[in-house]
Amino acid sequence: MTGILLVGCGSSASKSPKDAEPEANKPPAIERDIGTGPLTIVQRTPEGKIAYELTSPGSSLRLEGDDQAFGQIEDVEATLYRDEKPSSTAVAEIAVVDKTNRKLVLTGKVRLNAKMDGAEMEADKMVYREADGRIEASGNVWFKRGNLKTGPFPALWALPDLRYFATPREWKP
């Protein structure tokens, strides 16, 4: 099963002390579960360029209150972009989208394939940090390019097109 988690924020307007309600006096958040059919999510950079596109045959979404949304997508596929061109494609069981921190978290049998030369990276979890332009893979990480397959590593970081990769300690893109 694959999923996606969407995390958002409510209004950033501050309340004056007289308008603020103590946490203990707030009513419980209303929860709503929503199921969808096929789904496509396109995430854009602050400049309006495509950062990545997620697709799935179906999903579920849980809304809690007015300021947060959590969702799950089955059989997710993500296409990562660089300079408006697809640089790699990933498949995973679960995807979590964090728009506030501009990251995409993929978990469960994650496989990333580079479009440029067919290089592959597999891991239990990969985090795409959009602002840094970096993939952070962790848990049973394997890297393959041509006939060379190396691993497992506890963690590897890479550019989304897999043209550069290193351990977190040695990362110098």
C-alpha positions as CSV (number, residue, x, y, z in Angstrom):
1,M,0.0,0.0,0.0
2,T,1.3,3.4,-0.9
3,G,0.4,6.8,0.6
4,I,0.9,10.5,0.7
5,L,0.7,12.9,3.6
6,L,-0.1,16.5,2.9
7,V,0.8,19.0,5.6
8,G,-0.4,22.6,5.4
9,C,-0.7,25.6,7.6
10,G,-3.6,27.8,8.5
11,S,-3.6,31.6,8.5
12,S,-0.4,33.2,9.6
13,A,-2.3,36.1,11.1
14,S,-1.5,36.5,14.8
15,K,-4.3,36.8,17.4
16,S,-4.1,39.4,20.1
17,P,-4.0,38.0,23.6
18,K,-7.6,38.9,24.3
19,D,-8.7,36.9,21.1
20,A,-6.5,33.9,21.9
21,E,-8.2,30.8,23.3
22,P,-6.4,28.6,25.8
23,E,-5.6,25.2,24.2
24,A,-7.6,23.5,26.9
25,N,-10.8,25.3,26.0
26,K,-10.6,24.6,22.3
27,P,-13.2,22.2,20.9
28,P,-11.8,19.0,19.4
29,A,-10.9,19.2,15.8
30,I,-13.5,17.8,13.3
31,E,-12.2,14.9,11.3
32,R,-13.3,14.1,7.8
33,D,-12.2,11.1,5.7
34,I,-12.2,11.5,1.9
35,G,-11.5,8.8,-0.7
36,T,-10.6,9.7,-4.3
37,G,-10.0,7.8,-7.5
38,P,-7.0,8.5,-9.8
39,L,-5.0,11.4,-8.6
40,T,-2.2,13.7,-10.0
41,I,-0.4,16.3,-7.8
42,V,1.9,18.9,-9.4
43,Q,4.3,20.7,-7.0
44,R,5.8,23.9,-8.2
45,T,8.8,25.9,-6.9
46,P,8.3,29.4,-5.6
47,E,9.4,30.6,-9.1
48,G,6.6,28.6,-10.7
49,K,8.7,25.8,-12.2
50,I,7.6,22.2,-11.8
51,A,9.5,20.5,-8.9
52,Y,7.7,17.1,-9.1
53,E,4.6,15.4,-10.2
54,L,2.9,12.6,-8.3
55,T,0.4,10.1,-9.8
56,S,-1.6,7.3,-8.2
57,P,-4.6,5.2,-9.1
58,G,-6.3,6.2,-5.8
59,S,-5.9,7.8,-2.4
60,S,-7.5,8.7,0.9
61,L,-7.3,12.0,2.7
62,R,-8.0,12.8,6.3
63,L,-8.8,16.4,7.1
64,E,-8.5,17.5,10.8
65,G,-9.8,20.9,11.7
66,D,-9.1,23.9,9.4
67,D,-5.3,23.9,9.2
68,Q,-4.0,20.4,8.5
69,A,-4.6,17.7,5.9
70,F,-3.2,14.2,5.9
71,G,-3.5,11.8,3.0
72,Q,-2.4,8.5,1.6
73,I,-1.8,7.5,-2.0
74,E,-1.5,3.9,-3.1
75,D,1.1,2.9,-5.7
76,V,2.6,6.3,-6.0
77,E,4.9,7.3,-8.9
78,A,6.8,10.6,-8.7
79,T,8.6,12.4,-11.6
80,L,11.3,14.8,-10.4
81,Y,12.1,17.8,-12.6
82,R,15.3,19.8,-13.1
83,D,15.1,23.0,-15.3
84,E,11.6,22.1,-16.4
85,K,12.7,18.6,-17.7
86,P,12.1,15.2,-16.1
87,S,15.3,14.1,-14.4
88,S,14.2,10.9,-12.7
89,T,11.2,8.8,-11.8
90,A,10.5,7.2,-8.4
91,V,8.0,4.6,-7.3
92,A,7.1,3.9,-3.6
93,E,4.4,2.5,-1.4
94,I,3.9,5.8,0.6
95,A,4.5,9.4,-0.2
96,V,4.3,12.3,2.2
97,V,4.1,15.9,0.8
98,D,5.3,18.7,3.1
99,K,4.6,21.9,1.3
100,T,5.8,24.1,4.2
101,N,9.3,22.6,4.3
102,R,9.3,21.9,0.5
103,K,10.0,18.2,0.8
104,L,8.6,14.9,-0.5
105,V,9.1,11.8,1.6
106,L,8.8,8.4,-0.2
107,T,8.8,5.2,1.9
108,G,8.4,1.5,1.3
109,K,10.4,-0.2,-1.5
110,V,11.5,3.1,-3.0
111,R,13.2,2.9,-6.4
112,L,14.5,6.0,-8.2
113,N,15.5,5.7,-11.9
114,A,17.6,8.5,-13.6
115,K,16.3,9.5,-17.1
116,M,19.9,10.5,-18.2
117,D,21.7,7.2,-18.0
118,G,19.4,4.7,-16.4
119,A,21.2,4.7,-13.0
120,E,19.1,3.4,-10.1
121,M,18.9,3.9,-6.4
122,E,16.8,1.7,-4.1
123,A,16.1,2.4,-0.4
124,D,13.5,1.9,2.4
125,K,13.1,5.7,2.4
126,M,14.0,8.7,0.3
127,V,13.4,12.4,1.0
128,Y,13.5,14.9,-1.8
129,R,14.5,18.3,-0.5
130,E,13.3,20.6,-3.2
131,A,15.0,23.7,-1.9
132,D,18.4,21.9,-1.7
133,G,17.9,19.9,-4.9
134,R,18.9,16.7,-3.1
135,I,17.6,13.2,-2.5
136,E,18.4,11.7,1.0
137,A,18.1,7.9,0.9
138,S,18.2,5.8,4.0
139,G,17.7,2.2,5.1
140,N,19.2,-0.6,3.0
141,V,20.4,1.8,0.2
142,W,21.7,0.2,-3.1
143,F,23.0,2.1,-6.1
144,K,23.3,0.7,-9.6
145,R,24.8,2.2,-12.8
146,G,25.5,-0.1,-15.7
147,N,27.0,-3.4,-14.4
148,L,28.1,-1.8,-11.1
149,K,25.8,-2.4,-8.1
150,T,27.0,-1.3,-4.7
151,G,25.5,-1.4,-1.2
152,P,23.9,-1.7,1.1
153,F,24.6,1.6,2.7
154,P,22.8,3.0,5.8
155,A,22.4,6.3,3.9
156,L,23.3,8.0,0.6
157,W,22.6,11.5,-0.7
158,A,22.3,12.2,-4.4
159,L,21.2,14.7,-7.0
160,P,17.8,13.8,-8.4
161,D,19.3,12.8,-11.8
162,L,21.8,10.5,-9.8
163,R,24.8,12.0,-11.6
164,Y,26.4,12.6,-8.2
165,F,26.0,10.7,-5.0
166,A,27.9,10.4,-1.6
167,T,27.5,9.5,2.0
168,P,26.0,12.3,4.0
169,R,29.4,13.0,5.7
170,E,31.1,13.3,2.3
171,W,28.3,15.3,0.5
172,K,29.9,18.2,-1.5
173,P,27.8,18.7,-4.7
